[in-house]
């Protein structure tokens, strides 16, 4: 697992091949997870689940919050309430467009 900041996504790899990723937008005090995708042929192996767990742990370690726009990430948090304290939707409507926290 890695945070590919240049591409704005967390990635899961098998060898050197990226097999899953979660696109995000870094804001001031939080990370908005936009979309998660697992490559064909790798679905159903728990790779997406492990990626989301890893990225949430990474966000926690950085002292940030998460805005789970991605339905997969939101569902993971609902099933794992220990991560609920990380969720933040920002202070105002439109924060994601303006890049504010």
C-alpha positions as CSV (number, residue, x, y, z in Angstrom):
1,X,0.0,0.0,0.0
2,X,1.2,3.5,-0.7
3,X,0.0,7.1,-1.0
4,X,0.8,8.3,-4.5
5,X,0.5,12.0,-3.8
6,X,1.5,12.9,-7.4
7,X,-1.6,11.1,-8.7
8,X,-3.8,12.0,-5.7
9,X,-4.6,8.4,-4.8
10,X,-3.8,5.6,-2.4
11,X,-2.7,2.5,-4.2
12,X,-2.6,-1.3,-3.5
13,X,0.0,-3.2,-5.5
14,X,0.9,-6.7,-6.3
15,X,4.5,-6.7,-7.2
16,X,4.9,-3.5,-9.2
17,X,1.3,-3.6,-10.6
18,X,-1.3,-1.3,-9.2
19,X,-4.4,-3.5,-8.6
20,X,-6.6,-1.1,-6.7
21,X,-6.7,2.6,-5.9
22,X,-8.7,5.2,-4.0
23,X,-8.7,8.7,-5.5
24,X,-8.7,11.5,-3.1
25,X,-8.5,15.3,-2.8
26,X,-6.3,16.6,0.0
27,X,-7.8,19.5,1.8
28,X,-6.4,21.5,4.8
29,X,-7.4,19.2,7.7
30,X,-9.0,16.3,5.9
31,X,-8.9,14.0,2.9
32,X,-11.9,13.5,0.7
33,X,-11.9,10.0,-0.7
34,X,-13.7,10.3,-4.1
35,X,-13.6,6.9,-5.8
36,X,-12.2,3.4,-5.1
37,X,-11.6,0.9,-7.9
38,X,-10.2,-2.6,-8.0
39,X,-8.7,-3.9,-11.3
40,X,-10.6,-6.7,-13.1
41,X,-9.4,-10.0,-12.0
42,X,-8.6,-8.8,-8.5
43,X,-12.2,-8.2,-7.3
44,X,-13.5,-10.3,-4.5
45,X,-10.1,-10.9,-2.9
46,X,-10.5,-8.3,-0.1
47,X,-7.9,-5.9,-1.7
48,X,-10.3,-3.0,-1.7
49,X,-11.2,-3.6,1.9
50,X,-7.6,-3.7,2.9
51,X,-6.8,-0.6,0.9
52,X,-9.6,1.4,2.6
53,X,-8.5,0.1,6.1
54,X,-4.9,1.1,5.3
55,X,-5.8,4.6,4.0
56,X,-8.0,5.3,7.1
57,X,-5.2,4.2,9.4
58,X,-2.9,6.5,7.4
59,X,-5.3,9.4,7.7
60,X,-5.6,8.8,11.5
61,X,-1.8,8.6,11.9
62,X,-1.5,12.0,10.1
63,X,-4.0,13.6,12.5
64,X,-6.5,14.3,9.7
65,X,-10.2,13.6,9.1
66,X,-11.8,11.9,6.1
67,X,-14.8,12.9,3.9
68,X,-16.0,9.6,2.5
69,X,-17.6,10.6,-0.8
70,X,-16.8,7.2,-2.2
71,X,-19.7,4.8,-1.4
72,X,-17.3,1.9,-0.8
73,X,-15.3,3.9,1.7
74,X,-18.5,5.2,3.4
75,X,-19.9,1.6,3.7
76,X,-16.6,0.4,5.2
77,X,-16.8,3.1,7.9
78,X,-20.4,2.1,8.6
79,X,-19.3,-1.5,9.1
80,X,-16.3,-0.5,11.2
81,X,-17.5,2.2,13.6
82,X,-14.0,2.5,15.2
83,X,-13.3,4.8,12.2
84,X,-16.5,7.0,12.6
85,X,-14.5,9.6,14.6
86,X,-12.5,10.3,11.5
87,X,-15.5,11.5,9.4
88,X,-15.8,15.2,8.7
89,X,-18.0,16.9,6.1
90,X,-16.4,20.3,6.5
91,X,-17.9,23.5,7.8
92,X,-19.8,24.8,4.8
93,X,-21.6,23.5,1.7
94,X,-19.2,23.7,-1.2
95,X,-16.0,23.2,0.8
96,X,-14.8,20.5,-1.6
97,X,-15.1,22.9,-4.5
98,X,-13.1,25.6,-2.7
99,X,-10.5,23.3,-1.2
100,X,-11.3,24.3,2.4
101,X,-11.6,22.3,5.5
